[in-house]
Amino acid sequence: MCGVHSSPPFNAPAARRLRAALGMAPGHVAYGLRAQYGLVVAPETVMAWERGEISPSSAELTALAGVLWCSPGELLAEPVTLREHRVARGLGADDLARRIGLETSSYQKMEDTGRWRGNERQSAALATVLGLTLAQFVTATGKHEELAELLRSAVTTRWQAYVKPLGKLLPIPKHHLESVLERLHGDYQSRMVATLSWGGGQGEAGSGDAGREFLAEIVDRFWDLAGGAA
C-alpha cells in the first residue's frame, strides 16, 4: 500500500459494484491482474480494496481498471490534487508533461509539491488535458490563497491592474477575465456605498473571521461570474 500522499482517492464501492456487474469473483480479478499485467495480487487484497481497508497503487489502479473494463476515473472518488486528476484520466506523468510542454522531471516536481509553476500556455494546456474547471484548477495547483488575495486587491483598488497577474494564474481568456473583474469591482463598490463594508463592518476587507468571510465571498462571487469553467 502506498502512503497517503501517493495513493489516489480510491472508490471502494465502485470497484465492488463494477466487479459484480461483470459476474466476477475477487479471485477472477486477481487472476486478471496477474495474467494481463503481471501483478501478483491475492484475492484477499482485492477484497480489502473493496472494503476500503487499503488502496491500490497507481499501477494496480490502472491494471484494475483494465480488468474491470472501465476507466481509472470510474474507480476514483472526486479528484483534488494534480496527481489525482492525472490518474483519473489514465495518464502517466511523462505523457501529461509532454502534452503540456514540460520536461517530465519539472512536471513531477510540481505535482509532488502541489505548487504549479507553469506559464500561461502550459496552464491552459493542463486545464484542457485534465478537463479541469477553473475551481478545480485553482485547488489542484495550490493557488487558492493567491487568487483570494489578488481578487481582494482587485475589488478594493483598480481592477485593471490585476488583469495580468490573474491572467497568469488562471487559464481564462483575457476579455472574459476583464468582464468578470469589472463586474466584481462594481458589485463591491455598490455594496460599499450601501453598507460601508463587504466584510462585516470592519473596513474594506475586515479582519479575523470577518476578513476570511470577505475573501470567501469574493472568491464565491468570482466563480459565479466566471462560470467555473476553464
C-alpha positions in Angstrom: 0.0 0.0 0.0 1.3 3.5 -0.9 1.3 6.3 1.5 -1.4 8.9 1.8 0.4 11.4 -0.5 0.8 8.9 -3.3 -2.4 6.9 -3.2 -5.3 8.0 -5.4 -8.7 8.6 -3.7 -9.9 5.0 -4.4 -13.7 4.5 -4.6 -14.1 1.1 -3.0 -17.9 0.7 -3.5 -17.5 1.5 -7.2 -14.8 -1.3 -7.6 -17.1 -3.8 -5.9 -20.1 -2.7 -8.0 -18.2 -2.9 -11.3 -16.8 -6.4 -10.4 -20.2 -7.7 -9.5 -21.7 -6.3 -12.7 -19.2 -8.4 -14.7 -20.1 -11.5 -12.7 -16.5 -11.8 -11.4 -15.3 -13.1 -8.1 -12.3 -11.5 -6.3 -10.2 -14.5 -7.5 -11.1 -13.7 -11.1 -9.8 -10.1 -10.6 -6.6 -11.3 -9.0 -6.1 -13.8 -11.9 -6.7 -11.0 -14.5 -4.2 -8.7 -12.7 -1.5 -11.4 -12.9 -2.3 -12.7 -16.4 -2.8 -9.4 -18.1 -0.5 -7.1 -16.2 2.0 -9.3 -14.4 0.8 -8.0 -11.0 0.8 -10.6 -8.2 -2.3 -9.6 -6.1 -4.1 -12.0 -3.8 -7.9 -12.3 -3.9 -7.8 -11.2 -0.2 -6.1 -8.0 -1.3 -8.8 -7.3 -3.9 -11.4 -7.8 -1.2 -9.5 -5.4 1.1 -9.6 -2.8 -1.6 -13.3 -3.2 -2.0 -13.8 -2.9 1.8 -11.8 0.4 1.8 -9.2 -1.1 4.1 -6.3 -0.4 1.8 -6.0 1.4 -1.6 -4.3 0.1 -4.7 -1.1 1.8 -6.0 -1.2 3.8 -9.3 -0.1 0.7 -11.3 -2.6 -1.5 -9.5 -5.4 1.0 -10.1 -4.7 1.2 -13.8 -4.5 -2.5 -14.1 -7.7 -3.0 -12.1 -9.5 -0.6 -14.4 -8.3 -2.8 -17.4 -9.5 -6.0 -15.7 -12.9 -4.4 -14.9 -13.3 -2.9 -18.3 -13.6 0.7 -17.1 -11.6 3.9 -17.0 -9.3 4.6 -14.0 -11.6 7.6 -13.2 -14.5 5.3 -12.5 -12.5 3.8 -9.7 -11.7 7.1 -8.1 -13.6 9.4 -5.7 -13.6 13.1 -6.7 -10.0 14.0 -7.5 -8.4 17.0 -5.8 -4.7 17.1 -6.5 -2.9 17.3 -9.8 -1.8 13.7 -9.4 -5.4 12.5 -8.6 -6.7 14.3 -11.7 -3.9 12.8 -13.8 -4.6 9.3 -12.6 -8.3 9.8 -13.1 -7.5 10.5 -16.8 -5.3 7.4 -17.0 -2.2 9.4 -17.9 1.4 8.9 -16.9 3.4 11.8 -15.6 5.6 11.7 -18.7 2.6 11.7 -21.1 1.0 14.6 -19.4 4.3 16.5 -19.2 4.8 16.0 -23.0 1.2 17.2 -23.8 1.6 20.4 -21.8 5.1 21.2 -23.0 7.2 20.4 -19.8 10.1 18.2 -19.0 8.9 15.2 -17.0 11.2 16.0 -14.1 9.9 19.6 -13.9 6.3 18.5 -14.0 6.8 15.7 -11.5 8.4 18.2 -9.0 5.3 20.5 -9.3 3.0 17.5 -8.8 4.9 16.3 -5.8 5.0 19.7 -4.1 1.5 20.7 -5.1 2.7 24.0 -6.4 2.2 24.7 -10.1 4.8 26.9 -11.8 3.8 26.6 -15.5 3.4 29.6 -17.8 0.0 30.7 -19.2 0.2 28.4 -22.2 1.1 25.4 -20.1 -1.6 26.2 -17.6 -4.2 26.4 -20.4 -2.9 23.1 -21.8 -3.0 21.5 -18.3 -6.6 22.5 -17.8 -7.6 21.2 -21.2 -5.8 17.9 -21.0 -7.1 17.1 -17.5 -10.6 18.6 -18.2 -10.4 20.9 -15.1 -12.9 23.6 -14.3 -11.4 26.9 -13.0 -12.2 26.0 -9.4 -10.6 22.5 -9.8 -7.5 24.1 -11.5 -7.0 26.6 -8.6 -7.4 23.8 -6.0 -5.1 21.3 -7.8 -2.4 23.9 -8.4 -2.4 25.2 -4.9 -3.3 28.8 -6.0 -6.4 29.4 -3.8 -4.9 31.8 -1.3 -3.1 33.7 -4.0 -6.3 34.0 -6.0 -8.2 35.3 -3.0 -5.6 38.0 -2.2 -5.5 39.1 -5.9 -9.2 39.3 -6.0 -9.4 41.3 -2.8 -7.0 43.8 -4.2 -8.8 44.0 -7.5 -12.2 44.8 -6.0 -10.8 47.3 -3.4 -8.4 49.2 -5.8 -8.1 49.5 -9.6 -9.3 46.2 -11.1 -7.5 46.8 -14.4 -4.1 46.4 -12.6 -4.9 42.8 -11.7 -5.9 41.5 -15.2 -2.3 40.5 -16.0 -1.4 38.8 -12.7 -4.7 36.9 -12.6 -4.3 36.0 -16.3 -1.0 34.3 -15.4 -2.7 32.5 -12.5 -5.8 31.2 -14.4 -6.4 29.6 -17.8 -9.1 32.1 -18.7 -9.4 34.4 -21.8 -8.4 38.0 -21.1 -11.6 39.5 -22.4 -13.7 37.3 -20.1 -11.4 38.0 -17.1 -11.7 41.7 -17.7 -15.5 41.5 -17.8 -15.6 39.4 -14.6 -13.3 41.7 -12.7 -15.2 44.8 -13.8 -18.5 43.3 -12.7 -16.9 42.1 -9.4 -15.4 45.5 -8.7 -18.7 47.2 -9.5 -20.6 44.9 -7.2 -18.2 45.6 -4.4 -18.3 49.4 -4.8 -22.1 49.4 -4.9 -22.2 47.4 -1.7 -19.6 49.6 -0.1 -21.8 52.6 -0.7 -24.8 50.9 0.8 -23.2 49.2 3.8 -19.7 50.7 4.1 -18.4 47.2 4.2 -18.5 43.9 2.3 -16.7 42.1 5.1 -18.9 42.8 8.0 -18.3 46.4 9.2 -14.6 46.2 9.7 -13.1 48.3 6.9 -12.6 47.3 3.3 -11.6 43.7 3.9 -12.3 43.3 7.5 -10.1 41.3 9.8 -10.2 38.0 11.6 -13.3 36.0 10.9 -14.9 38.9 9.0 -11.8 39.1 6.8 -12.0 35.4 6.0 -15.7 35.7 5.2 -14.9 38.7 2.9 -12.3 36.6 1.0 -14.6 33.6 0.7 -17.4 35.8 -0.6 -15.2 37.4 -3.2 -14.0 34.0 -4.4 -17.5 32.5 -4.5 -18.8 35.5 -6.4 -15.8 35.2 -8.8 -16.8 31.6 -9.6 -20.4 32.6 -10.2 -19.4 35.3 -12.7 -16.6 33.3 -14.3 -18.8 30.3 -14.8 -16.2 28.0 -13.1 -15.1 26.5 -16.5 -11.5 26.6 -17.7 
